[in-house]
Amino acid sequence: MNFRGGMGELMRQAGRIQRKVEKRREELNQETFEASAGNDMVTAVANGIPELTELRVDPALLAQEDLEMVQDLLVAAANAALTKAREHVDEEIEKITGGLSIPGIG
């Protein structure tokens, strides 16, 4: 299989793609992704790393529900926020790589 411009050009293109991916990942790490559970009584915020950065609980929920229910809602909101972050990052990286699976990139 011959590549237009040879193997050297292919390596340069891969390097450019890798730099674009790294730059976009840095930008995405600064974005936030929010998800709620329990009729918005619990909200979780994650960044693009993805890491959980904030949890908010409506004080009324604490008065209404038992501890186990509150804990379940916290987990649900956190998982939803982290999933949103991961999916968004994956979509953005796919835009750069054109859906190609390039070892060491993405």
Buried (B, 14 or more C-beta within 10 A) or exposed (E): EEEEEEEEEEEEEBEEBBEBBEEBBEEBBEBEBBBBBBEEBBBBBBBBBBEBBEEEBBEEBEEEBEEEBBEBBBEBBBBBBBBBBBEBBEEBBEEBBEEEEEEEBB
